Amino acid sequence: MIQAPTLADLPGVQHRFFTREGGVSAGLFSSLNCGYGSADNPDNVRENRRRAAAVFGLGEPDLLTVHQIHSTDVLTVNAERWTSPGAPKADALVTDRPGVALGVMAADCAPVLLADAQAGEEPSHMGGALVHHHHGPAFDLDFFALPGEEQRKWFARQRR
């Protein structure tokens, strides 16, 4: 499990980049396989997801992932929950809700985590977070070049 020092100090934002260690899957899928799309035993995947969610003090149903399709589709997570398998198709998740862990799977792809720490400064708002699965050699860095205020506007648009 890896924590980025630059994100660890953000108030209200927890994150982890999980490795394959610490799960129950065996063989090709050893050990912390959280992907129902694999041919792994679904009971092993469920237990691995439970373990990942527990790191954040959450239950397995609170770890939300999507059926990744190599798209630009972003799914806004509100109060609804879904189960995996059967997750909606998208490649990014955004939320401003507490009590949910957003996750993406990555192998030859780059997981991207963006967090709006300032959104949590007002009592009526929770911090915003986006996780994205990026595949391919080209990477659009336009978002990262935006000034902080423009990034906050982008998060606000995703919450609608």
N, CA and C of each residue as an Amber inpcrd file, in Angstrom:
protein
   480
   0.8430000  -1.1660000   0.0000000   0.0000000   0.0000000   0.0000000
   0.8930000   1.2350000   0.0000000   0.5480000   2.1640000  -0.8440000
   1.3730000   3.3570000  -0.9960000   0.5150000   4.5930000  -0.7370000
   1.0910000   5.5530000  -0.0200000   0.4620000   6.8560000   0.1750000
   1.3810000   7.9110000  -0.4070000   0.8070000   8.8260000  -1.1660000
   1.5840000   9.9370000  -1.7150000   1.7080000  11.0180000  -0.6440000
   2.9260000  11.4120000  -0.2870000   3.0970000  12.4250000   0.7620000
   2.3830000  13.7330000   0.4600000   2.2940000  14.1140000  -0.8060000
   1.6440000  15.3830000  -1.1570000   0.1380000  15.3330000  -0.9340000
  -0.4500000  14.1430000  -0.9630000  -1.8880000  14.0080000  -0.7270000
  -2.2020000  13.6760000   0.7240000  -1.2480000  13.1060000   1.4300000
  -1.4770000  12.6480000   2.8060000  -1.8330000  13.7910000   3.7450000
  -1.3860000  14.9940000   3.4450000  -1.6340000  16.1280000   4.3310000
  -2.9210000  16.8820000   4.0200000  -3.6360000  16.4880000   2.9760000
  -4.8770000  17.1870000   2.6390000  -5.9580000  16.8320000   3.6540000
  -6.6020000  17.8370000   4.2450000  -7.6470000  17.5410000   5.2220000
  -8.8530000  16.8920000   4.5440000  -9.3810000  15.8530000   5.1710000
 -10.5960000  15.2220000   4.6850000 -10.4210000  14.3000000   3.4950000
  -9.1870000  14.0850000   3.0650000  -8.9490000  13.2220000   1.9050000
  -8.0760000  12.0520000   2.3340000  -8.5970000  10.8600000   2.1970000
  -7.8040000   9.6560000   2.4290000  -7.5500000   9.0150000   1.0810000
  -6.4080000   8.4450000   0.9240000  -6.1060000   7.7610000  -0.3370000
  -5.1120000   6.6400000  -0.0820000  -5.1140000   5.6820000  -0.9730000
  -4.1080000   4.6300000  -0.9880000  -3.9820000   4.1460000  -2.4240000
  -2.7870000   3.7930000  -2.7910000  -2.5270000   3.0890000  -4.0310000
  -2.1440000   1.6790000  -3.5920000  -3.0260000   0.7280000  -3.8490000
  -2.8080000  -0.6320000  -3.3940000  -1.9230000  -1.3850000  -4.3750000
  -1.1290000  -2.2720000  -3.8290000  -0.3330000  -3.1840000  -4.6450000
  -1.0410000  -4.5360000  -4.6370000  -0.3990000  -5.5520000  -5.1040000
  -1.0080000  -6.8890000  -5.1230000  -0.9330000  -7.5650000  -3.7650000
  -0.2470000  -7.0070000  -2.8130000  -0.0340000  -7.6520000  -1.5170000
  -1.2340000  -7.4800000  -0.5870000  -1.4620000  -8.5280000   0.2410000
  -2.4430000  -8.4220000   1.3140000  -3.8050000  -9.0200000   1.0350000
  -3.9580000  -9.7500000  -0.0600000  -5.2470000 -10.3310000  -0.3940000
  -5.2670000 -11.8400000  -0.2580000  -6.3590000 -12.4480000  -0.7070000
  -6.5470000 -13.8870000  -0.5660000  -6.4950000 -14.6350000  -1.8950000
  -6.4520000 -13.9430000  -3.0080000  -6.4420000 -14.6200000  -4.3030000
  -5.1220000 -15.3440000  -4.5120000  -5.1730000 -16.3940000  -5.3440000
  -3.9930000 -17.2260000  -5.5870000  -3.6840000 -17.2960000  -7.0750000
  -2.5180000 -17.8440000  -7.3750000  -2.1250000 -18.0690000  -8.7630000
  -1.9740000 -16.7770000  -9.5370000  -2.4920000 -16.7590000 -10.7340000
  -2.4000000 -15.6020000 -11.6210000  -2.9510000 -14.3350000 -10.9760000
  -3.9320000 -14.4800000 -10.0840000  -4.6010000 -13.3280000  -9.4900000
  -4.0680000 -12.9610000  -8.1160000  -2.9990000 -13.5810000  -7.6850000
  -2.5180000 -13.3520000  -6.3330000  -2.0410000 -11.9060000  -6.2090000
  -2.3940000 -11.2400000  -5.2170000  -3.1210000 -11.6680000  -4.0500000
  -4.2940000 -10.7310000  -3.8060000  -4.1370000  -9.4110000  -3.9690000
  -5.2130000  -8.4500000  -3.6770000  -5.9300000  -8.0550000  -4.9730000
  -6.5130000  -9.0190000  -5.6410000  -7.2590000  -8.7590000  -6.8640000
  -8.6470000  -8.2550000  -6.4990000  -8.9660000  -7.0340000  -6.8800000
 -10.2740000  -6.4380000  -6.5650000 -11.1710000  -6.3330000  -7.7840000
 -10.8100000  -6.9910000  -8.8690000 -11.5640000  -6.8680000 -10.1100000
 -12.4810000  -8.0340000 -10.3910000 -13.7840000  -7.7840000 -10.3540000
 -14.7520000  -8.8260000 -10.6850000 -14.6990000  -9.2040000 -12.1650000
 -14.1070000  -8.3910000 -12.9950000 -14.0180000  -8.6850000 -14.4150000
 -12.9970000  -9.7590000 -14.7420000 -12.2510000 -10.1970000 -13.7650000
 -11.2530000 -11.2490000 -13.9830000 -11.9170000 -12.6110000 -13.8130000
 -11.1740000 -13.6530000 -14.0860000 -11.6750000 -15.0150000 -13.9040000
 -11.3900000 -15.5400000 -12.4950000 -11.0410000 -14.6410000 -11.5910000
 -10.7820000 -15.0150000 -10.2050000 -12.0910000 -15.4560000  -9.5350000
 -11.9640000 -16.2200000  -8.4580000 -13.1140000 -16.6420000  -7.6690000
 -13.7990000 -15.3930000  -7.1010000 -15.0980000 -15.1840000  -7.3780000
 -15.7980000 -13.9890000  -6.8760000 -15.7460000 -13.8430000  -5.3550000
 -15.7150000 -14.9560000  -4.6230000 -15.6080000 -14.8670000  -3.1580000
 -14.2620000 -14.2750000  -2.7530000 -13.1950000 -14.6190000  -3.4780000
 -11.8810000 -14.0360000  -3.2000000 -11.8840000 -12.5460000  -3.5180000
 -12.4710000 -12.1670000  -4.6420000 -12.5310000 -10.7520000  -5.0230000
 -13.3060000  -9.9720000  -3.9720000 -14.4370000 -10.5000000  -3.5280000
 -15.2460000  -9.8280000  -2.5070000 -14.4420000  -9.6240000  -1.2210000
 -13.6960000 -10.6540000  -0.8010000 -12.8780000 -10.5220000   0.4140000
 -11.7580000  -9.5070000   0.2030000 -11.1480000  -9.5060000  -0.9570000
 -10.0920000  -8.5310000  -1.2380000 -10.6470000  -7.1070000  -1.1980000
 -11.8190000  -6.9230000  -1.7610000 -12.4530000  -5.6000000  -1.7430000
 -12.8310000  -5.2020000  -0.3120000 -13.2710000  -6.1700000   0.4760000
 -13.5830000  -5.8890000   1.8790000 -12.3360000  -5.3980000   2.6010000
 -11.2110000  -6.0520000   2.3410000  -9.9520000  -5.6490000   2.9730000
  -9.5190000  -4.2520000   2.5350000  -9.6730000  -3.9460000   1.2640000
  -9.3020000  -2.6150000   0.7750000 -10.2010000  -1.5410000   1.3980000
 -11.5050000  -1.7870000   1.4450000 -12.4420000  -0.8200000   2.0280000
 -12.1750000  -0.6290000   3.5210000 -11.7940000  -1.7050000   4.2100000
 -11.5470000  -1.6350000   5.6540000 -10.4020000  -0.6860000   5.9870000
  -9.4680000  -0.5120000   5.0850000  -8.3640000   0.4300000   5.3150000
  -8.9140000   1.8380000   5.5660000 -10.0690000   2.1380000   4.9640000
 -10.6980000   3.4490000   5.1200000 -11.8110000   3.4430000   6.1640000
 -11.9410000   2.3250000   6.8880000 -12.9980000   2.2150000   7.8840000
 -14.3650000   2.0290000   7.2510000 -14.4110000   1.4750000   6.0430000
 -15.6680000   1.2890000   5.3170000 -15.9180000  -0.1850000   5.0650000
 -17.1450000  -0.5020000   4.6860000 -17.5030000  -1.8600000   4.3140000
 -17.3300000  -2.0680000   2.8210000 -17.3150000  -3.3160000   2.4010000
 -17.1170000  -3.6450000   0.9840000 -18.1170000  -2.9560000   0.0670000
 -19.4040000  -2.8010000   0.4420000 -20.3400000  -2.1180000  -0.4570000
 -20.0240000  -0.6380000  -0.6770000 -19.1920000  -0.0600000   0.1870000
 -18.8430000   1.3620000   0.0640000 -17.6310000   1.6050000  -0.8270000
 -17.0130000   0.5350000  -1.3140000 -15.9190000   0.6580000  -2.2780000
 -16.5400000   0.5740000  -3.6690000 -16.5940000   1.7050000  -4.3580000
 -17.2320000   1.7680000  -5.6710000 -16.1890000   1.8130000  -6.7690000
 -16.3530000   0.9230000  -7.7160000 -15.5170000   0.8970000  -8.9080000
 -16.4540000   0.8440000 -10.1030000 -15.8960000   1.0160000 -11.2760000
 -16.6930000   0.9630000 -12.4970000 -16.1740000  -0.1350000 -13.4090000
 -16.9850000  -0.4840000 -14.3780000 -16.5610000  -1.3780000 -15.4540000
 -15.8020000  -0.4860000 -16.4290000 -14.4860000  -0.5570000 -16.3860000
 -13.6400000   0.3630000 -17.1540000 -13.6280000  -0.0120000 -18.6320000
 -13.8030000   1.0200000 -19.4830000 -13.9780000   0.7810000 -20.9170000
 -13.0460000   1.6200000 -21.7870000 -12.0500000   2.2530000 -21.2140000
 -11.1130000   3.1070000 -21.9560000 -11.8440000   4.2200000 -22.6930000
 -12.5590000   5.0190000 -21.9180000 -13.3650000   6.1060000 -22.4640000
 -13.0260000   7.4080000 -21.7510000 -13.7970000   8.4320000 -22.0490000
 -13.6960000   9.6940000 -21.3240000 -14.9100000   9.8860000 -20.4250000
 -15.6600000   8.8200000 -20.1760000 -16.8910000   8.9050000 -19.3930000
 -16.5810000   9.0360000 -17.9070000 -17.2260000  10.0320000 -17.2730000
 -17.0790000  10.2960000 -15.8450000 -18.4250000  10.0340000 -15.1800000
 -18.4230000   9.2810000 -14.1070000 -19.6450000   8.9720000 -13.3680000
 -19.6270000   9.7460000 -12.0570000 -20.6880000  10.5050000 -11.7950000
 -20.8220000  11.2360000 -10.5400000 -21.4770000  10.3200000  -9.5160000
 -20.8250000  10.1530000  -8.3760000 -21.3440000   9.3050000  -7.3000000
 -22.0710000  10.2060000  -6.3120000 -23.3650000   9.9720000  -6.1830000
 -24.1800000  10.6880000  -5.2080000 -24.5340000   9.7280000  -4.0850000
 -25.7810000   9.6440000  -3.7070000 -26.1890000   8.7620000  -2.6090000
 -26.3320000   7.3100000  -3.0540000 -26.5220000   7.0870000  -4.3430000
 -26.7400000   5.7160000  -4.8120000 -25.4760000   4.8760000  -4.6870000
 -25.6810000   3.5870000  -4.5530000 -24.5840000   2.6210000  -4.5170000
 -24.9150000   1.5280000  -5.5100000 -23.9310000   0.8720000  -6.0300000
 -24.1360000  -0.2700000  -6.9020000 -23.2070000  -1.3750000  -6.4610000
 -23.4480000  -2.5310000  -6.9850000 -22.6040000  -3.6620000  -6.6300000
 -21.7560000  -4.0430000  -7.8300000 -20.6670000  -4.6290000  -7.5470000
 -19.8130000  -5.1890000  -8.5900000 -19.7960000  -6.6810000  -8.3520000
 -19.9520000  -7.5190000  -9.3640000 -20.0740000  -7.1330000 -10.7670000
 -21.4120000  -6.4390000 -11.0430000 -21.5140000  -5.8780000 -12.2210000
 -22.7110000  -5.1440000 -12.5950000 -22.5390000  -3.6460000 -12.4630000
 -21.3130000  -3.2000000 -12.2740000 -21.0420000  -1.7710000 -12.1150000
 -21.2900000  -1.0290000 -13.4250000 -21.6190000   0.2570000 -13.3480000
 -21.7880000   1.0460000 -14.5620000 -20.4760000   1.1580000 -15.3330000
 -20.5850000   1.4270000 -16.6270000 -19.4050000   1.5760000 -17.4760000
 -18.9460000   3.0320000 -17.4770000 -17.6670000   3.2380000 -17.1920000
 -17.0460000   4.5650000 -17.1850000 -15.5620000   4.3630000 -16.9140000
 -14.8160000   5.4540000 -16.8980000 -13.3930000   5.3690000 -16.5740000
 -12.9610000   6.3750000 -15.5240000 -13.9220000   7.0990000 -14.9700000
 -13.5980000   8.0280000 -13.8910000 -14.8050000   8.1580000 -12.9810000
 -14.5320000   8.4060000 -11.7170000 -15.5680000   8.6170000 -10.7120000
 -15.2860000   9.9330000 -10.0120000 -16.3240000  10.6790000  -9.7020000
 -16.1750000  11.9200000  -8.9550000 -17.2650000  11.9620000  -7.8860000
 -16.9230000  12.4820000  -6.7170000 -17.9160000  12.6000000  -5.6490000
 -17.5560000  13.7290000  -4.7060000 -18.5600000  14.1720000  -3.9720000
 -18.3410000  15.0880000  -2.8540000 -18.9860000  14.4980000  -1.6010000
 -19.2320000  13.1940000  -1.6260000 -19.9250000  12.5060000  -0.5400000
 -18.9540000  11.8270000   0.4080000 -19.2120000  11.9470000   1.7130000
 -18.4150000  11.1700000   2.6720000 -18.8790000   9.7220000   2.6880000
 -18.0600000   8.8400000   3.2350000 -18.4650000   7.4640000   3.4380000
 -18.4420000   6.6060000   2.1950000 -17.6690000   7.0120000   1.2100000
 -17.5400000   6.2090000   0.0030000 -16.0740000   6.2070000  -0.4120000
 -15.6020000   5.0600000  -0.8690000 -14.2450000   4.9590000  -1.4160000
 -14.3810000   4.7510000  -2.9180000 -13.7320000   5.5900000  -3.6890000
 -13.7390000   5.4680000  -5.1450000 -12.4920000   4.7080000  -5.5590000
 -12.6390000   3.7850000  -6.4910000 -11.4850000   3.0060000  -6.9040000
 -11.4470000   2.7490000  -8.3920000 -10.2500000   2.6390000  -8.9290000
 -10.0240000   2.1960000 -10.3030000  -8.9390000   1.1270000 -10.2830000
  -8.9840000   0.2530000 -11.2720000  -7.9720000  -0.7890000 -11.4060000
  -6.9400000  -0.3140000 -12.4250000  -5.7010000  -0.6740000 -12.2140000
  -4.6490000  -0.2670000 -13.1400000  -3.6210000  -1.3790000 -13.2740000
  -3.2030000  -1.6090000 -14.4910000  -2.1210000  -2.5540000 -14.7680000
  -1.1040000  -1.8060000 -15.6240000  -1.3930000  -1.6660000 -16.9060000
  -0.5240000  -0.8930000 -17.7920000  -1.0770000   0.5130000 -17.9730000
  -1.8860000   0.9450000 -17.0230000  -2.5570000   2.2410000 -17.0810000
  -2.1040000   3.0880000 -15.8950000  -2.3990000   4.3550000 -15.9560000
  -2.0370000   5.2620000 -14.8640000  -3.2770000   5.6560000 -14.0790000
  -3.3320000   5.3190000 -12.7820000  -4.4410000   5.8260000 -11.9760000
  -4.1680000   7.2880000 -11.6320000  -5.1950000   8.0970000 -11.6960000
  -5.0580000   9.5210000 -11.4090000  -6.0300000   9.8640000 -10.2870000
  -5.5440000  10.5230000  -9.2620000  -6.3820000  10.9790000  -8.1570000
  -6.2730000  12.4810000  -8.0630000  -7.4030000  13.1480000  -8.1160000
  -7.4720000  14.5920000  -7.9180000  -8.3650000  14.8420000  -6.7190000
  -7.9920000  15.7570000  -5.8590000  -8.7980000  16.0610000  -4.6800000
  -8.8740000  17.5640000  -4.5010000 -10.0420000  18.0460000  -4.1430000
 -10.2750000  19.4620000  -3.9100000 -10.3480000  19.6750000  -2.4090000
  -9.2220000  19.9440000  -1.7960000  -9.1710000  20.1080000  -0.3440000
  -9.9460000  21.3350000   0.0990000 -10.0200000  22.3730000  -0.7160000
 -10.7060000  23.5980000  -0.3140000 -12.2130000  23.4340000  -0.2880000
 -12.7430000  22.4590000  -0.9910000 -14.1890000  22.2470000  -0.9790000
 -14.6660000  21.8760000   0.4120000 -13.8000000  21.2940000   1.2230000
 -14.1780000  20.8860000   2.5620000 -14.0730000  21.9770000   3.6010000
 -13.6760000  23.1830000   3.2100000 -13.5050000  24.2520000   4.1850000
 -14.8300000  24.8180000   4.6810000 -15.8760000  24.7350000   3.8750000
 -17.1850000  25.2040000   4.3020000 -17.9300000  24.0350000   4.9230000
 -18.5970000  24.2530000   6.0660000 -19.2750000  23.1520000   6.7450000
 -20.3050000  22.4400000   5.8790000 -20.8960000  23.1170000   4.8980000
 -21.9450000  22.4970000   4.0980000 -21.3920000  21.6810000   2.9310000
 -20.0930000  21.6640000   2.7690000 -19.5020000  20.9580000   1.6430000
 -18.4700000  19.9410000   2.1170000 -18.4160000  18.8240000   1.4290000
 -17.3540000  17.8540000   1.6610000 -16.3170000  18.0380000   0.5750000
 -15.1200000  17.5930000   0.8180000 -14.0790000  17.6790000  -0.2010000
 -14.4540000  16.8660000  -1.4330000 -14.0280000  17.3050000  -2.5800000
 -14.3110000  16.5850000  -3.8130000 -13.1510000  15.6880000  -4.1830000
 -13.4420000  14.5960000  -4.8240000 -12.3860000  13.6980000  -5.2730000
 -12.7550000  13.1140000  -6.6180000 -11.7630000  12.9140000  -7.4360000
 -11.9390000  12.2730000  -8.7330000 -10.8770000  11.2050000  -8.8610000
 -11.2680000  10.0250000  -9.2430000 -10.2880000   9.0170000  -9.6260000
 -10.5370000   8.6730000 -11.0760000  -9.4690000   8.5020000 -11.7980000
  -9.5590000   8.2940000 -13.2420000  -8.5800000   7.2130000 -13.6460000
  -8.9780000   6.4340000 -14.6240000  -8.1470000   5.3710000 -15.1870000
  -7.7180000   5.8530000 -16.5580000  -6.4390000   6.0520000 -16.7590000
  -5.9560000   6.5460000 -18.0510000  -5.1450000   5.4660000 -18.7320000
  -5.4720000   5.2060000 -19.9990000  -4.7650000   4.1750000 -20.7480000
  -4.1750000   4.8020000 -21.9940000  -2.9410000   4.5060000 -22.2720000
  -2.3250000   4.9810000 -23.5030000  -1.1300000   5.8590000 -23.2400000
  -0.3080000   6.0660000 -24.2570000   0.9210000   6.8370000 -24.0740000
   0.6870000   8.3360000 -23.9460000  -0.3800000   8.8430000 -24.5430000
  -0.6280000  10.2890000 -24.4720000  -1.4000000  10.5950000 -23.2000000
  -1.0610000  11.6760000 -22.5530000  -1.7280000  12.0410000 -21.3220000
  -2.0590000  13.5170000 -21.3790000  -3.3240000  13.8490000 -21.2500000
  -3.7760000  15.2320000 -21.3270000  -3.5310000  15.9130000 -19.9870000
  -2.5780000  16.7970000 -19.9550000  -2.2360000  17.4880000 -18.7140000
  -2.8890000  18.8530000 -18.6170000  -3.8340000  19.1500000 -19.4930000
  -4.4810000  20.4620000 -19.4570000  -5.0880000  20.7660000 -18.0980000
  -5.7350000  19.7680000 -17.4740000  -6.3740000  20.0050000 -16.1850000
  -5.3570000  20.4640000 -15.1550000  -4.1940000  19.8310000 -15.1390000
  -3.1950000  20.1410000 -14.1320000  -2.5960000  21.5280000 -14.3300000
  -2.7190000  22.0710000 -15.5370000  -2.2030000  23.4000000 -15.8080000
  -3.1880000  24.4850000 -15.3910000  -4.4070000  24.1190000 -15.0590000
  -5.4050000  25.1050000 -14.6690000  -5.0770000  25.6850000 -13.3010000
  -5.3160000  26.9850000 -13.1130000  -5.1560000  27.5510000 -11.7750000
  -6.1640000  26.9180000 -10.8140000  -5.8770000  26.9840000  -9.5320000
  -6.7120000  26.3510000  -8.5200000  -8.1840000  26.7130000  -8.6260000
  -8.5060000  27.9560000  -8.8840000  -9.9070000  28.3660000  -8.9890000
 -10.5950000  27.6730000 -10.1540000  -9.9060000  27.5200000 -11.2630000
 -10.4880000  26.8300000 -12.4160000 -10.6760000  25.3460000 -12.1250000
  -9.7580000  24.7480000 -11.3610000  -9.9300000  23.3510000 -10.9800000
 -11.1660000  23.1980000 -10.1070000 -11.3780000  24.1340000  -9.1680000
 -12.5710000  24.0690000  -8.3120000 -13.8470000  24.1950000  -9.1490000
 -13.8380000  25.0500000 -10.1660000 -15.0020000  25.1770000 -11.0550000
 -15.2360000  23.8680000 -11.7940000 -14.1520000  23.2090000 -12.2150000
 -14.2820000  21.9300000 -12.9010000 -14.9460000  20.9140000 -11.9780000
 -14.4880000  20.8340000 -10.7110000 -15.1060000  19.9120000  -9.7630000
 -16.5820000  20.2390000  -9.5840000 -16.9180000  21.5290000  -9.4830000
 -18.3240000  21.9270000  -9.3040000 -19.1680000  21.4540000 -10.4770000
 -18.6500000  21.5490000 -11.6880000 -19.3980000  21.0760000 -12.8710000
 -19.6130000  19.5780000 -12.8130000 -18.6520000  18.8150000 -12.2760000
 -18.7840000  17.3610000 -12.2130000 -19.8170000  16.9320000 -11.1840000
 -20.0950000  17.7750000 -10.2070000 -21.0230000  17.4170000  -9.1240000
 -22.4770000  17.5620000  -9.5290000 -22.7680000  18.1570000 -10.6490000
 -24.1490000  18.3800000 -11.0670000 -24.8380000  17.0950000 -11.4230000
